[in-house]
Amino acid sequence: MSLKVGISRNVGEGVRPIHGIRLEPEGDTCGWYIWAGEFRDDLDFFVPLHAAHLHQWAPLVVPYLGLARGWRFLITETYEDVWLDPQPPF
């Protein structure tokens, strides 16, 4: 099975910074939600993307995909912050 992430469309457009959080995997997802810029709670904010395509959409995030559930990151080409979030925002 090919697992999917939830990703905002603007990640592929080069918007920065890129945020990521890994939640509990569900169904055919790996639990990752990745977005760029400001978070919005619109129902269509996240679109499904097979994780295998992340190297095309956002190669910056690939090194972080091994983080366990509950971990987050905030990155740009020149900045990195990675932390365990005991209270995920969603």
C-alpha positions, -999 to 999 in steps of 0.1 A, spaced: 0 0 0 12 35 -8 6 58 22 -6 94 19 1 127 36 -22 156 40 -5 186 24 -16 222 16 -14 232 -21 8 262 -14 37 239 -2 43 231 -39 43 268 -48 73 276 -26 55 293 2 76 294 34 79 284 62 69 248 59 52 232 90 47 196 96 31 175 123 27 138 126 -6 125 141 -19 90 145 -20 72 112 -55 65 99 -66 44 70 -42 49 41 -24 79 57 9 79 75 -2 106 99 18 136 84 1 169 78 23 195 60 15 231 52 32 263 43 26 298 57 -4 303 79 -26 274 89 -63 276 78 -91 254 91 -108 253 57 -121 218 48 -101 217 16 -69 232 31 -52 198 30 -52 176 -1 -40 139 -1 -7 132 -17 12 99 -19 42 102 3 64 90 -26 57 123 -44 70 145 -16 105 147 -30 89 166 -60 65 188 -39 88 196 -10 122 180 -9 130 199 23 105 178 43 119 144 33 145 141 61 118 147 88 94 119 77 110 94 101 99 114 131 74 96 154 39 106 161 36 138 181 67 154 165 65 187 146 89 207 125 91 243 111 116 247 84 129 269 56 160 266 35 180 283 63 160 276 95 151 244 114 130 238 145 119 203 156 100 195 187 77 170 204 42 186 208 23 172 237 -9 191 226 -12 190 188 -32 219 174 -57 197 156 
